[in-house]
């Protein structure tokens, strides 16, 4: 059994019990002294080597990792809860995973700079630092709202953009969400570029608020940068105890986890609609709304539902603007949502300078139905009036959209937002 010994707030070593015999290896080992006043090689060498090895592992290696984390690399995320569980209850495997992840992060990361170029894709800490810098520079128009915390302890941040007006009149708003699938980097990058464009050209927009969630899945986004480029899900543990113990089959597809038609027609053999197997990348979770990221979005949108006129989710890739199936039983509402969808597709194309062409239509007609998706929930559970999902362009690059084209997609989103807000603010508020 492993037990930590703490001396002067320092981890020094541990005691190793082996049957009735107990060897304590947290005392000091000196080369130059023994009970007889000198070094007795025959009596002490083997004990010294054993004690030295244990001290190196327990009293030096692990505290050194933690020290480096605390003092040299603030961007590294160590799950101290899991590390503590290892030391006390979980055993060696879980601890090895944690220590290895910490070491890998330490040697592979650069310090966060908080600079966004929009010519490359950036890491979570750079993005968050940039957002905070932008907030400081635009205090009247940009406010960051923490809406939740991920499995790995990262903040989930919404950027609220407004005209800076001091009016207390209730204002309509739209909610833009991106990055819910980790590997779809362009959705997050384009929304960040949109924030910059809105702040630079505020006078072009009507006086409505914009809520932007650029990183709905920061844990997954980070691992897609550090080691698993095609990672899609979040980083929650598998509900299967055995798989969870060994750190296998992590994650839930957040866009299949909302409580709207959750699990409908989903089996162990389905894929696009979702899967009940945690090892599959479209795993729907063990219950609706099981994930902290999903719950954060739900709570925020529900809290602001009287203010929100639209919910638009950005994904990659496909060049389409789609809306939920069975949108309304009213023919006029169905016709309106179809017409606005076409207008949004045209706005995106115009914003790209005619480079990116988009189609528009019902979800199942142009893509596939995603039970438990955010837009299904926003429309059918919350009842928001205008709900769309935009699949951003691919240009035959798939998920590897060239970063030098981020500004073009950002300009497309800016054009889309102007179309939406013009309709929302002039039509709904009039």
Helices and strands as residue ranges (DSSP letters): E 2-7, E 10-18, E 21-24, H 41-54, I 55-61, H 62-72, H 80-85, I 86-90, H 92-108, H 124-137, E 142-149, E 155-161, E 173-178, H 185-200, G 202-204, E 209-213, H 218-226, H 241-245, G 254-256, H 292-303, E 308-316, E 320-323, H 331-351, E 359-362, H 363-366, H 374-376, I 377-382, E 386-392, G 403-405, H 406-423, I 424-428
